[in-house]
């Protein structure tokens, strides 16, 4: 009997210790995952791959653009160099045709036309003037025209004023055919006095390839036809011609400018 009462008393005590409906204990709910996930698995690798692909594409385009730019620059430089080399080859012989004035110690003066190339030049035409007096007071200014079928290779043509004659033109200054034949006093031609200065205005010639060049006051350029005399008629006193063609003299210095 005593044992039964003790069991009841124990059950009653346990019942009082259990929470009732009004005293239910609450448990905090975990907000995070119940298990720990590695960081590398939480990354959206699809988006990462897309970003990497875009960056790589931009880099490729940038590299291609830079390579294209420098390629174009190199091509342009090569083209310019090729044109410059071709122009040098074309001008090789023409650059060796030149004129200069020789002032002698005895007061004499001569004009030289030299071909220092190893090939002849043809269809030579030259305009130059011979002046008597200084630049401030010119007593006589004669314009001369010299036409030659060719100038031999490695040669020097010395033009001496003793072989020159001039006359005063009537009306417009022109070069009649008479300047190509022996000049006579009875035709109005007078001996050229010793000039104080000689200036070449215009020289044209054809090189070995048949290309025509001109030297305009010394500058070498491709030929352009003249529409008028190379000097103002108001600056002229007369028109001149040659009594005889100048003779070519060989020169010791001659350049090797043959086309390879």
QUIZILIN-V490086 format. One record per pair of residues at least 12 apart in sequence whose C-alpha atoms are under 10 Angstrom apart, sorted by the first residue. I is the first residue (numbers start at 0). J is the second residue. Records with the same first field share a line. If there is no record, write none. Layout:
BEGIN
I=J  J
END
This chain:
BEGIN
88=256  257  258  259
89=206  208  210  258
90=206  210  212  219  220  221  256
91=116  206  254  255  256  257  258
92=114  115  116  117  118  119  120  205  206  207  208  254  255  256  257  258
93=114  115  116  120  203  204  205  206  207  210  211  212  213  214  219  220  221  256
94=114  115  116  212  214  218  219  220  256
95=113  114  115  116  117  153  253  254  256
96=112  113  114  115  116  120  150  153  155  202  203  204  206  212  213  214  219
97=111  112  113  114  115  155  202  214  217  219
98=110  111  112  113  114  125  155  156  157  198  199  202  214  217
99=111  112  113  157  197  198  199  217
100=112  157  158  196  197  198  199
101=157  158  197
102=195  196  197
106=193  194  195
107=159  160  161  193  194  195
108=158  159  160  161  193  194  195  196  197
109=156  157  158  159  160  161  193  194  196  197
110=127  129  156  157  158  159  160  196  197  198  199
111=155  156  157  158  159  245
112=125  150  154  155  156  157  158  202  245  247
113=150  151  152  153  154  155  156  157  247  248  249  250
114=150  151  152  153  154  155  156  247  249  250  253  254
115=151  152  153  154  155  249  250  251  252  253  254  255  256
116=151  152  153  154  206  252  253  254  255  256  257
117=151  152  153  154  207  253  254  255  256  257
118=150  151  152  153  206  207  255  256  257
119=149  150  151  152  153  154  205  206  207
120=147  148  149  150  151  152  203  204  205  206  207  208  209  211
121=146  147  148  149  150  151  203  204  205  206  207  209  211
122=146  147  148  149  150  203  204  205  206  209  211
123=145  146  147  148  149  150  202  203  204  205  206  211  212  213
124=144  145  146  147  148  149  201  202  203  204  205  213
125=143  144  145  146  147  199  200  201  202  203  204  213  214
126=142  143  144  145  146  198  199  200  201  202  203  215  228  229  230
127=141  142  143  144  145  197  198  199  200  201  202  216  229  230  239
128=140  141  142  143  144  194  196  197  198  199  200  230  235  237  238  239
129=141  142  143  160  163  191  192  193  194  195  196  197  198  199  235  237  239
130=142  191  192  193  194  195  196  197  198  235  236
131=191  192  193  194  195  196  197
132=194  195  196
133=194  195  196
134=195  196
137=195  234  235  236
138=236
139=191  192  194  195  234  235  236  237
140=165  194  196  197  234  235  236  237  238  239
141=164  165  166  167  191  194  197  234  235  236  237  238  239  240
142=165  172  173  174  197  198  199  200  228  229  230  232  234  235  236  237  238  239  240
143=163  164  165  174  178  199  200  237  238  239  240  241
144=174  178  179  201  202  238  239  240  241
145=178  179  202  239  240  241  244  245
146=178  179  202  203  204  241  244
147=204  244  245
148=204
149=204  205
150=204  246  247
151=247  248  249
152=247  249  250  253
153=247  248  249  250  251  252  253  254
154=246  247  248  249  250  251  252  253
155=245  246  247  248  249  250
156=244  245  246  247  248  249
157=245  246  247  248
158=241  243  244  245  246  247
159=193  241  245
160=190  191  192  193  194  197  241
161=190  191  192  193  241  242
162=190  191  240  241  242  243  244  245
163=182  188  189  190  191  192  193  239  240  241  242  243
164=178  182  183  184  187  188  189  190  191  192  237  238  239  240  241  242
165=178  182  184  187  188  189  190  191  192  236  237  238  239  240  241
166=184  186  187  188  189  190  191  236  237  238  239  240
167=187  188  189  235  236  237  238  239
168=187  235  236  237  238  239
169=237
171=232
172=228  231  232  233  235  236  237  238
173=227  228  232  237  238
174=228  238  239  240
175=238  240
176=240
177=240  241
178=238  239  240  241  242  243
179=240  241  242  243  244
180=240  241  242  243  244
181=240  241  242  243
182=239  240  241  242  243
183=242
188=237  238  239  240
189=239
190=239  240  242
191=239  240
198=216
199=214  215  216  217  229
200=214  215  216  217  228  229  230
201=213  214  215  216  217  218  225  228  229  230
202=214  215  216  217  218  219  222
203=215  219  220  221  222  223  224
204=222
205=222
207=257  258
208=258
210=222
211=223
215=229
216=229
END
